[in-house]
Amino acid sequence: MRISLFISCFNDTIFPETGRATVRLLERLGHTVDFPLEQTCCGQVHFNTGYRQHALELARRFVRIFGDAEVVVSPSASCAGLVRDGYVELAEESGDATFLAAVRALIPRVYELSEFLYRRLGLEDVGAYYPHRVTYHPTCHSLRAMALGDGPLRLLRAVRGIELLELRDADECCGFGGTFAVKNADTSVAILADKIRCVLDTGAEVCTAVDNSCLMQIGGGLHRQRAGVRTVHLAEILASTAERAGT
């Protein structure tokens, strides 16, 4: 299958290893990965903060760039969630029937990475090896926008060498919420403090998730406490192999 990678601007600029890991994983599974160089922001920040016209312009760009893709995969539940849900809203508000039809034709082909693996490909064991104690934080968008359920956990349970530890109050927010963390900093910090306590109570070495935005929030809190716990995107765990680990 030919997969068009939508990396998201957040990953592209701050967490490039997630994109590289996604490509390694998908190619290891026998797929061809295409990376449209014209891609930019999906418009999530603009959409969530009320700049709908700016979000609409970016949505039109996304559909123009990815409209002919066989399948679009993104290692970001929040960005994939915007494309699947928010773009329909924007297209309906615009009154442009042609654009709305193009959005509706594209969104069934847009997947978050773990969703693509376990729903589209029917996989759980992707041949990964990761000998670490890991806990999984299900992000708000993965639970409520993308409805990923326990799919990411099923993929993690199949990883060889892993010790998967249950996170207490896992479905509670980490406090990031994009601009929410800036506009409501005190509330964000309080929510994060609860999440950090839950992560540390697991005894994990690594906290993983399907969104690097949330991992940046959690990782920042862990780093400030010098907790010794790392944050690693799910794609990087699933792309890890015994050969890469040097065993």
ChimeraX attribute file (.defattr): number of C-alpha atoms within 10 A of each C-alpha:
attribute: neighborCount
match mode: 1-to-1
recipient: residues
	/A:1	12
	/A:2	14
	/A:3	20
	/A:4	21
	/A:5	25
	/A:6	29
	/A:7	26
	/A:8	20
	/A:9	16
	/A:10	16
	/A:11	19
	/A:12	16
	/A:13	9
	/A:14	12
	/A:15	17
	/A:16	13
	/A:17	15
	/A:18	23
	/A:19	20
	/A:20	15
	/A:21	20
	/A:22	25
	/A:23	21
	/A:24	18
	/A:25	22
	/A:26	23
	/A:27	15
	/A:28	13
	/A:29	13
	/A:30	10
	/A:31	14
	/A:32	13
	/A:33	18
	/A:34	14
	/A:35	13
	/A:36	14
	/A:37	8
	/A:38	10
	/A:39	18
	/A:40	17
	/A:41	19
	/A:42	25
	/A:43	26
	/A:44	22
	/A:45	18
	/A:46	16
	/A:47	20
	/A:48	16
	/A:49	12
	/A:50	10
	/A:51	13
	/A:52	19
	/A:53	15
	/A:54	13
	/A:55	23
	/A:56	22
	/A:57	13
	/A:58	21
	/A:59	26
	/A:60	19
	/A:61	18
	/A:62	21
	/A:63	20
	/A:64	15
	/A:65	16
	/A:66	20
	/A:67	18
	/A:68	12
	/A:69	17
	/A:70	13
	/A:71	19
	/A:72	27
	/A:73	23
	/A:74	25
	/A:75	28
	/A:76	27
	/A:77	27
	/A:78	26
	/A:79	25
	/A:80	27
	/A:81	22
	/A:82	22
	/A:83	24
	/A:84	21
	/A:85	14
	/A:86	20
	/A:87	28
	/A:88	20
	/A:89	15
	/A:90	23
	/A:91	21
	/A:92	14
	/A:93	13
	/A:94	14
	/A:95	10
	/A:96	11
	/A:97	11
	/A:98	9
	/A:99	20
	/A:100	20
	/A:101	13
	/A:102	16
	/A:103	24
	/A:104	14
	/A:105	13
	/A:106	20
	/A:107	20
	/A:108	11
	/A:109	18
	/A:110	23
	/A:111	27
	/A:112	23
	/A:113	23
	/A:114	28
	/A:115	24
	/A:116	19
	/A:117	21
	/A:118	18
	/A:119	14
	/A:120	11
	/A:121	10
	/A:122	10
	/A:123	16
	/A:124	19
	/A:125	16
	/A:126	21
	/A:127	17
	/A:128	21
	/A:129	21
	/A:130	20
	/A:131	16
	/A:132	15
	/A:133	16
	/A:134	27
	/A:135	27
	/A:136	24
	/A:137	28
	/A:138	25
	/A:139	26
	/A:140	21
	/A:141	21
	/A:142	25
	/A:143	14
	/A:144	14
	/A:145	16
	/A:146	20
	/A:147	14
	/A:148	20
	/A:149	13
	/A:150	11
	/A:151	18
	/A:152	22
	/A:153	19
	/A:154	15
	/A:155	21
	/A:156	26
	/A:157	15
	/A:158	17
	/A:159	22
	/A:160	17
	/A:161	14
	/A:162	17
	/A:163	17
	/A:164	18
	/A:165	17
	/A:166	17
	/A:167	21
	/A:168	15
	/A:169	12
	/A:170	16
	/A:171	15
	/A:172	15
	/A:173	19
	/A:174	26
	/A:175	24
	/A:176	23
	/A:177	19
	/A:178	15
	/A:179	12
	/A:180	14
	/A:181	17
	/A:182	12
	/A:183	10
	/A:184	13
	/A:185	14
	/A:186	12
	/A:187	15
	/A:188	19
	/A:189	17
	/A:190	12
	/A:191	16
	/A:192	24
	/A:193	17
	/A:194	15
	/A:195	24
	/A:196	18
	/A:197	12
	/A:198	17
	/A:199	27
	/A:200	18
	/A:201	13
	/A:202	17
	/A:203	15
	/A:204	21
	/A:205	17
	/A:206	21
	/A:207	25
	/A:208	25
	/A:209	24
	/A:210	26
	/A:211	26
	/A:212	25
	/A:213	21
	/A:214	26
	/A:215	22
	/A:216	16
	/A:217	21
	/A:218	25
	/A:219	22
	/A:220	15
	/A:221	17
	/A:222	22
	/A:223	13
	/A:224	8
	/A:225	11
	/A:226	9
	/A:227	13
	/A:228	11
	/A:229	19
	/A:230	17
	/A:231	23
	/A:232	23
	/A:233	24
	/A:234	25
	/A:235	26
	/A:236	20
	/A:237	24
	/A:238	24
	/A:239	23
	/A:240	20
	/A:241	20
	/A:242	14
	/A:243	8
	/A:244	9
	/A:245	10
	/A:246	6
	/A:247	6
